[in-house]
Amino acid sequence: MKSLLLAVLVLVPIYSFAQDAKMPAEAKRVIDKYDASVEAAKKVFETAVAKARDQALKDLKPIQVSETKKGNLDGAMLVKSKVDELTAEIQKPAAEGDLAKPIPPSTDPRVAMLIGKWKVYTTGYSVVYEFKDEGEVTRIPNNIGKYSFEKDKLVITWNNGEVVTAKLPKPGVTIMDAQSSRGLSYKFEKE
């Protein structure tokens, strides 16, 4: 069985090459011209699809943020799933200068709601946290941490090891209650 498979794998390309050698020159030129036309059409098509996809991604992002701010998380998640689907199609730019680039992972509606500055109050003092879409948070002026989500909770892990856990607010609400690993209670208010 292996011998038969090996013979087929070797003989088919040889037969194909022999057939090409027997092809009249005039017919070969027509076929080569056809192949070149098809290749050019594919490149034009791929470029057009990439441009349309880029524009759709550019237009969908603000809609997703807007729907999140309105409190329509179901709608925002539907937009996010389409953004993810379109982003997954991106393998490489179809042409030089093409705008096809993956978008950052900030398409999660919870991130869109969180981005920006928040005043954080506790007994005796207040500070400002600034959330960025790359999962980074700063406690102004100088502490840096990372944030993530665990179901309906926001978890901030500061470089000094302190962990702050906040219950995410309902859509449209700009206040969060939180607890730190040191036992402090915080109230977050969006600026």
Secondary structure, 3 states (H helix, E strand, C coil): CHHHHHHHHHHHHHHHHHHHHHCCHHHHHHHHHHHHHHHHHHHHHHHHHHHHHHHHHHHHHHHHHHHHHHCCHHHHHHHHHHHHHHHHCCCCCCCCCCCCCCCCCCCCHHHHHHCEEEEEEECCEEEEEEECCCCEEEEECCEEEEEEEECCEEEEEECCCCEEEEECCCCCCCEEEEEECCCCEEEEEEC
